[in-house]
Amino acid sequence: MNDFFSDFKFVLPDLDDVREFLGKCLDKFAQWFDFDRIESVLRYDSNNPLLFNTGLFLLLFTAFLLLYRLLRFSPTLKKIFVILFSLY
C-alpha cells in the first residue's frame, strides 16, 4: 500500500501553511466586507417588500441551491434546510 502513495508526484501542504493562508484570506475578506451593513441589508423593509431584484437575493439563492444540492442524500436535512431558508 505504501507503493501506491509513493507514486504521487505532489506534496501536501503543511497544516501551518494552510492556516496562515486561510487567516490571510479571512483578513482580506474582513477588510473588503462591511459587517455593519449586514443587519440593515437582511432586515425586512416594509417600503421595499420585493427583494428578488437585488444582488443579495441572487447570492443567497445561489448559496441555497448549492447547499440544497449538497444535502441530496439526506431528505430530512433537506426539508429542514428548506423550511429554515423559507423563514427568511
Sequence and secondary structure as in RCSB ss.txt:
>XXXX:A:sequence
MNDFFSDFKFVLPDLDDVREFLGKCLDKFAQWFDFDRIESVLRYDSNNPLLFNTGLFLLLFTAFLLLYRLLRFSP
TLKKIFVILFSLY
>XXXX:A:secstr
 HHHHHT       HHHHHHHHHHHHHHHHHHS GGGHHHHHS  TTS   TTSHHHHHHHHHHHHHHHHTTT H
HHHHHHHHHHHH 
